[in-house]
Each structure stands twice: as C-alpha cells, then as structure tokens.
C-alpha cells in the first residue's frame, strides 16, 4: 500500500531504502547502495556533504517564491 521511504546515496545518487549500510555523520544518517559507496564516503565525507548541500541550495534558488 505505502512505499518505503527512499533515500539518496550521497556518493552515486542512487535511490536506496533504509538499510544497514549507513553512517551517521554530524548528526545525519546517510544510507548507501553498496559497501563500496559507504567506504568512499568514509574516506572523504566532506566532499559528499558539501556537494549535497550545494545541490539542495541550487534546487531552491532555481525557482521563484511568491510573497
């Protein structure tokens, strides 16, 4: 009836479900499609957290707001 909540793997951008391939970094839980992506994130989490924040900012600034 209701689908499971999807998350985005911060490394490869694949849609993933909540699973055991996760890391809590600075209070946020990140889920991964594979152990390889999880290890890549562990090596340089700032690269992926900053990239994700920049993409989110771009999505919000690319449309106009009323009022």
N, C-alpha and C positions, 0 to 999 in steps of 0.2 A: 504494500500500500504506500508507505512513505519510504523514499530512498534514503540511504545512509548519507550523512554529511560528507562532502568531498573537501579535500584539502589540496593544495598545490605544492608539489615537491619543489623546494626553492632552488634546487640545482638544475634539474632538467625541465621543470614546469609541467610535468605530467600530473594529471588529476589522480589523487590517491585517497583511499579511505583511511580512517583512524586505524593504526596498526602498531606493532611493537618496534618497527623501525623508526624510532623517534628520538629527538634530542630536545631537551629544554635549554634554551639559550636566552639569557637575560629575561627570564620570566615568561617566554613564549615557547610553546611546544611546536616543533616542526616535524612533519611526517615525510617519509621518503619512500620511493618506489623500490629501491634496492639498497643493499649494503654498500655498494659502490658509491651511490649518491650520498648516503649517510657519511661515509668516510671522507668524501670530498668536502662536504660541509664542515666536518670536524677540523679539517686541515686549515680552512680559512673561512670561518663563519661570517666575518665582517663583509667579505666580498658579496655574499648572497643576501645578507640582511640589508646592506646599503642598496643593492640592486633592486630588491623587493620594495623598499621604501620609495626609491626614485620612481619606479613603475607605478606605484599607488598614487604618488603625487601627480604624475603625468595624467593618469586617468581622471583625476578630479579636476585638474586645471584645463582639460581639453573640452569641457562643456561649460556652458554659461549657467549661472544660477539666477533665479528670479528674486526680487525683493532686495 
